[in-house]
Amino acid sequence: SDSEEKSLAIAKGMITGKLFNSRWVIERAARDYALRLNTEKLKHVSSLIAESLKQISATKTLDELRGIEGEAATCYFSVLDDLILQQKEQFFFRTRNRRPPMDNVNALLSFVYTLLAHDTAAALETVGLDPYVGFLHRDRPGRMSLALDMMEEFRPIFADRFVLTLINTRQVSSDGFVQKENGAVLIADDTRKKILIAWQGRKQEFITHPMLNEKIEWGLVPYSQALLLARYLRGDLDAYPPFLWK
């Protein structure tokens, strides 16, 4: 972690995973809802993220990598609202905002990202890694930097798709959100409980791990990646293999 060169090598893998999976979410939506979405717009954004992916290998510094990731994230979030197919008046996405979230979708994203961060931190601790010592997110008192690093790969395919499913299948409604005087949006307790139940259900769904080629529960994906990272750090693997969803 103290070496920027070694940190950069790991961070490149994680951001590669994030951008690859962001493209997958967009491409999957364009394929599944071709008659309801502006597929040309989605494919254009996907191609921009693809260009960002190509730039990762040539980066020389962590700041340069953060710049590429930031541009790709802006592209990705520019079409997130398009993927909301139901309850459009109550659930819309204009831009990412947090501390506090200012609309229902950002409130959902912030809550689910917190769940994912804690699950990822627990996975890292299970394999003997300190979730507070990061490579892309540098050390800051009280921040789970390594958990934030690793969950980058899972945000689009696990957290964002989960939030979209909650909205599009009407598992949440606008009645479950409260707007404060300062504009901050909070999730009501009953809706939080619904989300937690749905989150646990999603974690129990089975997938085939793209690298290990084994069927595992979604909830074990952070653990599988933490295990691969630990093996790399201990010299058992030549590189950290990111989770590239297919």
C-alpha positions as CSV (number, residue, x, y, z in Angstrom):
1,S,0.0,0.0,0.0
2,D,2.9,2.4,0.7
3,S,4.2,1.8,-2.9
4,E,2.3,3.8,-5.5
5,E,3.6,1.5,-8.3
6,K,2.3,-1.7,-6.6
7,S,-0.9,0.0,-5.5
8,L,-1.4,1.2,-9.1
9,A,-1.1,-2.3,-10.5
10,I,-3.9,-3.5,-8.2
11,A,-6.1,-0.5,-8.7
12,K,-5.9,-0.8,-12.4
13,G,-7.4,-4.3,-12.1
14,M,-10.2,-3.1,-9.9
15,I,-11.1,-0.1,-12.2
16,T,-10.9,-2.4,-15.2
17,G,-13.5,-4.5,-13.5
18,K,-15.7,-1.5,-12.7
19,L,-15.7,-0.1,-16.2
20,F,-16.1,-3.6,-17.8
21,N,-19.1,-4.3,-15.6
22,S,-20.5,-0.8,-16.2
23,R,-20.5,-1.5,-19.9
24,W,-22.2,-4.9,-19.3
25,V,-25.1,-3.2,-17.4
26,I,-25.6,-0.7,-20.3
27,E,-25.3,-3.3,-23.0
28,R,-27.6,-5.8,-21.3
29,A,-30.3,-3.1,-20.9
30,A,-29.9,-2.1,-24.6
31,R,-30.4,-5.8,-25.5
32,D,-33.3,-6.6,-23.1
33,Y,-35.3,-3.4,-23.6
34,A,-34.4,-2.5,-27.2
35,L,-38.0,-1.4,-27.9
36,R,-38.2,0.9,-24.9
37,L,-34.8,2.5,-24.7
38,N,-32.7,4.7,-27.0
39,T,-30.2,2.0,-27.9
40,E,-28.1,4.3,-30.0
41,K,-27.6,6.6,-27.0
42,L,-26.7,3.6,-24.8
43,K,-24.3,2.1,-27.3
44,H,-22.6,5.5,-27.7
45,V,-22.0,5.7,-23.9
46,S,-20.8,2.1,-23.9
47,S,-18.3,2.9,-26.6
48,L,-17.0,5.9,-24.6
49,I,-16.5,3.6,-21.6
50,A,-14.7,1.1,-23.8
51,E,-12.3,3.9,-24.8
52,S,-11.6,4.6,-21.1
53,L,-10.9,0.9,-20.6
54,K,-8.2,1.0,-23.3
55,Q,-6.5,3.9,-21.5
56,I,-6.1,2.2,-18.2
57,S,-3.1,0.1,-19.1
58,A,-1.1,3.2,-20.1
59,T,-1.7,5.1,-16.8
60,K,1.4,6.0,-14.8
61,T,-0.1,7.4,-11.6
62,L,-3.1,6.8,-9.3
63,D,-4.3,10.3,-10.0
64,E,-4.3,9.6,-13.8
65,L,-6.3,6.4,-13.1
66,R,-8.8,8.3,-10.9
67,G,-9.3,10.8,-13.8
68,I,-10.1,8.0,-16.2
69,E,-12.4,6.4,-13.7
70,G,-14.2,9.7,-13.0
71,E,-14.8,10.4,-16.7
72,A,-16.2,6.9,-17.3
73,A,-18.4,7.2,-14.2
74,T,-19.8,10.4,-15.5
75,C,-20.6,8.7,-18.8
76,Y,-22.2,5.7,-17.0
77,F,-24.4,7.8,-14.7
78,S,-25.5,9.9,-17.7
79,V,-27.7,7.0,-18.8
80,L,-28.7,5.6,-15.4
81,D,-32.0,7.5,-15.5
82,D,-32.8,5.8,-18.9
83,L,-32.7,2.4,-17.1
84,I,-35.4,3.4,-14.7
85,L,-38.5,2.1,-16.5
86,Q,-41.2,2.4,-13.9
87,Q,-42.3,5.1,-11.4
88,K,-40.4,7.7,-13.5
89,E,-42.1,10.7,-11.8
90,Q,-41.0,9.6,-8.3
91,F,-37.7,7.9,-9.1
92,F,-35.4,9.9,-11.4
93,F,-31.6,10.3,-11.6
94,R,-30.0,13.6,-12.7
95,T,-26.6,13.4,-11.0
96,R,-24.9,11.5,-8.2
97,N,-25.3,13.3,-4.9
98,R,-24.7,12.2,-1.3
99,R,-24.1,13.4,2.2
100,P,-27.0,14.0,2.0
101,P,-28.7,12.4,-1.0
102,M,-31.2,14.8,-2.5
103,D,-33.6,12.4,-4.3
104,N,-35.1,9.0,-3.9
105,V,-32.7,7.2,-6.3
106,N,-29.6,8.7,-4.7
107,A,-30.9,7.7,-1.2
108,L,-31.3,4.1,-2.5
109,L,-27.8,4.1,-4.0
110,S,-26.2,5.5,-0.9
111,F,-28.0,2.9,1.4
112,V,-27.1,0.0,-0.9
113,Y,-23.5,1.1,-1.4
114,T,-23.2,1.1,2.4
115,L,-24.5,-2.5,2.6
116,L,-22.1,-3.5,-0.1
117,A,-19.2,-1.8,1.6
118,H,-19.8,-3.6,4.9
119,D,-20.2,-7.0,3.2
120,T,-17.0,-6.4,1.3
121,A,-15.1,-5.3,4.5
122,A,-16.3,-8.5,6.2
123,A,-15.1,-10.6,3.3
124,L,-11.6,-8.9,3.4
125,E,-11.3,-9.5,7.2
126,T,-12.3,-13.1,6.7
127,V,-9.3,-13.7,4.4
128,G,-6.9,-11.8,6.8
129,L,-6.8,-8.4,5.0
130,D,-7.2,-5.0,6.6
131,P,-10.2,-3.3,5.0
132,Y,-8.9,0.1,6.1
133,V,-5.6,-0.1,4.1
134,G,-6.4,0.8,0.5
135,F,-4.6,1.0,-2.8
136,L,-6.8,3.4,-4.9
137,H,-8.6,5.0,-1.9
138,R,-5.7,6.1,0.3
139,D,-5.7,5.7,4.0
140,R,-7.9,8.1,5.9
141,P,-8.9,7.7,9.6
142,G,-12.2,5.7,9.9
143,R,-12.5,5.0,6.2
144,M,-12.6,1.4,4.9
145,S,-10.4,2.2,2.0
146,L,-9.7,-1.3,0.8
147,A,-13.4,-2.2,1.0
148,L,-14.2,0.9,-1.1
149,D,-11.5,-0.2,-3.6
150,M,-12.8,-3.7,-4.0
151,M,-16.5,-2.9,-4.2
152,E,-15.8,-0.7,-7.2
153,E,-16.1,-3.8,-9.3
154,F,-19.4,-4.7,-7.8
155,R,-21.2,-1.4,-7.8
156,P,-22.7,-1.5,-11.3
157,I,-23.6,-5.2,-11.5
158,F,-24.6,-5.8,-7.9
159,A,-25.7,-2.5,-6.3
160,D,-26.9,-0.4,-9.2
161,R,-28.8,-3.3,-10.8
162,F,-30.3,-4.1,-7.4
163,V,-31.6,-0.6,-7.0
164,L,-33.0,-0.6,-10.6
165,T,-34.8,-3.8,-9.8
166,L,-36.3,-2.4,-6.6
167,I,-37.7,0.5,-8.6
168,N,-38.7,-1.3,-11.8
169,T,-40.5,-4.1,-10.0
170,R,-42.2,-1.7,-7.6
171,Q,-40.7,-3.2,-4.5
172,V,-40.3,0.3,-3.2
173,S,-42.6,3.3,-3.7
174,S,-42.3,7.0,-3.1
175,D,-44.3,6.7,0.1
176,G,-41.2,5.1,1.7
177,F,-39.1,8.2,1.4
178,V,-39.1,11.4,3.5
179,Q,-37.7,14.7,2.3
180,K,-36.3,17.0,5.1
181,E,-36.5,20.8,5.1
182,N,-32.9,21.0,3.8
183,G,-33.8,18.9,0.8
184,A,-32.2,15.7,2.1
185,V,-34.1,12.5,1.3
186,L,-34.3,9.7,4.0
187,I,-35.5,6.2,3.6
188,A,-38.3,5.3,6.0
189,D,-37.7,2.4,8.5
190,D,-40.3,0.1,6.9
191,T,-38.8,0.6,3.4
192,R,-35.3,0.0,4.8
193,K,-36.5,-3.4,6.2
194,K,-38.0,-4.3,2.7
195,I,-34.7,-3.4,1.1
196,L,-32.7,-5.5,3.6
197,I,-34.9,-8.5,3.0
198,A,-34.6,-8.1,-0.8
199,W,-30.8,-7.6,-0.4
200,Q,-30.4,-10.9,1.5
201,G,-32.5,-12.6,-1.1
202,R,-30.4,-11.3,-3.9
203,K,-27.2,-12.4,-2.2
204,Q,-28.6,-16.0,-2.1
205,E,-29.1,-16.1,-5.9
206,F,-26.5,-18.4,-7.6
207,I,-24.2,-17.3,-10.4
208,T,-21.2,-18.9,-12.2
209,H,-18.0,-17.1,-11.2
210,P,-16.4,-16.0,-14.5
211,M,-12.9,-16.9,-13.5
212,L,-13.3,-19.8,-11.0
213,N,-16.1,-21.3,-13.2
214,E,-17.9,-22.5,-10.1
215,K,-21.5,-21.8,-9.0
216,I,-21.5,-19.6,-6.0
217,E,-24.0,-17.3,-4.3
218,W,-23.9,-13.6,-5.2
219,G,-23.2,-12.9,-1.6
220,L,-19.9,-14.8,-1.8
221,V,-18.6,-12.8,-4.7
222,P,-16.8,-10.2,-2.4
223,Y,-15.3,-13.1,-0.5
224,S,-14.1,-14.8,-3.7
225,Q,-12.4,-11.6,-4.9
226,A,-10.9,-10.9,-1.4
227,L,-9.5,-14.4,-1.5
228,L,-8.0,-13.8,-5.0
229,L,-6.5,-10.5,-3.8
230,A,-5.0,-12.2,-0.7
231,R,-3.4,-14.9,-2.9
232,Y,-1.9,-12.2,-5.1
233,L,-0.5,-10.2,-2.2
234,R,1.0,-13.4,-0.8
235,G,2.7,-14.2,-4.1
236,D,0.5,-17.1,-5.2
237,L,-0.9,-15.3,-8.2
238,D,1.0,-13.2,-10.8
239,A,-1.8,-10.5,-10.9
240,Y,-5.1,-9.6,-9.2
241,P,-7.9,-10.9,-11.5
242,P,-10.9,-8.5,-11.3
243,F,-14.5,-9.8,-11.4
244,L,-15.5,-9.4,-15.0
245,W,-19.2,-10.3,-15.3
246,K,-20.4,-12.0,-18.5
